[in-house]
Amino acid sequence: MPKPLRVHVVGRSGSGKTTTIAYLTEHLTRLGFRVGVVKHIHEEGFTFDVKGKNTWRHAEAGACIVIGVAPSELATFKRTENETRFEQLFDMFERENLDLVLVEGLSQAPPTKGSYKIVAAKNTNELRQVLGKNRSPILAITGPVATFSVNKTFHNKPAPFLDIANNGPTLTSIVRRLLRPKELEETYHKASVKHGGSCVGLAIGVRAAYLASNILGNLDSKDRITVGTKNCMAEAFRMAYPKACTALQRKKNNQITILTPDSRLRINLAPKGKFRNGAQALAAPDKELFESINLTSSLTN
């Protein structure tokens, strides 16, 4: 069984680590990935159990392990003489057949193949201090520091600055591509076979569908997609979302709208780029393909 991908989200208290992990957990789970989370707590004497409760009393009485079973939850309490070693934690996770383990903290854990870091920080001074202690591959920098305009002048950036509120889908895409590195190319190939050939419009459609899934997850029959561009882009969405209803607008407006029961996503395409072929468009940065992305609640719009 392959080991799950491991991503440590490191930073000081209040730097946005939990927000980053919660966002990734929600959006990657929507895409069908199995995600586990490790929370490292430094506080001496801390217990996850509640003092005075029956499970706590059993442990105090000397039980080696206490398991609490509820209709929709299973909790294991195990007292240890020393802090559990990092490797032991992942032995437990491997039995759960996970795709990804997100770790809040444990920045000093030994680097291994398939492990990466995301750095969260409140400001540039804090960021420099955290970066000085973390040398393994860094995927992104998040937290309040990612919203500061001063980041434009931050020299020698080891990774992109991604504000979760505005650039969360980009972060999802970065981790998703590590989990499924050939997904985009395989989707484009399948769409090309069905389309009867490859083209720039089809590639942009595949990229737009990929972007939409990073935001909304997988779509089903309750969701409606309206494409105000070329038919090849509509075909890309039909390939990516066979259960959803995809329609082509008669009037071209370079806009793709996805309506779900609780949200509306609008993707406005950027002015036509000078792409020589579909492969080049498939590899282009989002900013070259999409002019704007707007997600709102369909209940209030």
GIPEDA-V443130 format. One record per backbone hydrogen bond with DSSP energy under -1.0 kcal/mol. CO is the residue of the C=O (numbers start at 1). NH is the residue of the N-H. If there is no record, write none. Layout:
BEGIN
{{CO & NH} {CO & NH}}
END
This chain:
BEGIN
{{5 & 101} {6 & 116} {7 & 103} {8 & 118} {9 & 105} {10 & 120} {12 & 15} {16 & 20} {17 & 21} {18 & 22} {19 & 23} {20 & 24} {21 & 25} {22 & 26} {23 & 27} {24 & 28} {25 & 29} {26 & 30} {28 & 33} {29 & 32} {30 & 218} {34 & 99} {34 & 100} {36 & 102} {38 & 104} {43 & 46} {50 & 53} {53 & 57} {54 & 58} {55 & 59} {56 & 60} {57 & 61} {58 & 63} {59 & 62} {66 & 77} {68 & 75} {73 & 70} {75 & 68} {77 & 66} {85 & 89} {86 & 90} {87 & 91} {88 & 92} {89 & 93} {90 & 94} {93 & 96} {94 & 97} {99 & 5} {100 & 36} {101 & 7} {102 & 38} {103 & 9} {104 & 40} {106 & 109} {112 & 115} {114 & 6} {116 & 8} {117 & 139} {118 & 10} {119 & 142} {121 & 145} {123 & 127} {124 & 128} {125 & 129} {126 & 130} {127 & 131} {128 & 132} {130 & 133} {131 & 134} {137 & 117} {140 & 119} {141 & 162} {142 & 121} {143 & 146} {144 & 147} {145 & 148} {148 & 151} {149 & 152} {150 & 153} {151 & 154} {160 & 141} {163 & 167} {164 & 168} {167 & 171} {168 & 172} {169 & 173} {170 & 174} {171 & 175} {172 & 176} {173 & 177} {175 & 179} {176 & 180} {180 & 183} {182 & 186} {183 & 187} {184 & 188} {185 & 189} {186 & 190} {187 & 191} {188 & 192} {189 & 193} {190 & 194} {191 & 195} {192 & 196} {192 & 197} {199 & 203} {200 & 204} {201 & 205} {202 & 206} {203 & 207} {204 & 208} {205 & 209} {206 & 210} {207 & 211} {208 & 212} {209 & 213} {210 & 214} {211 & 215} {212 & 216} {213 & 217} {220 & 223} {223 & 245} {224 & 259} {225 & 247} {226 & 257} {227 & 249} {228 & 253} {228 & 254} {230 & 234} {231 & 235} {232 & 236} {233 & 237} {234 & 238} {235 & 239} {236 & 240} {237 & 241} {245 & 225} {247 & 227} {254 & 269} {255 & 228} {256 & 267} {257 & 226} {258 & 265} {259 & 224} {263 & 260} {264 & 296} {265 & 258} {266 & 294} {267 & 256} {268 & 291} {268 & 292} {273 & 275} {277 & 281} {278 & 282} {279 & 283} {285 & 288} {286 & 289} {286 & 290} {289 & 270} {292 & 268} {294 & 266} {296 & 264} {297 & 300}}
END
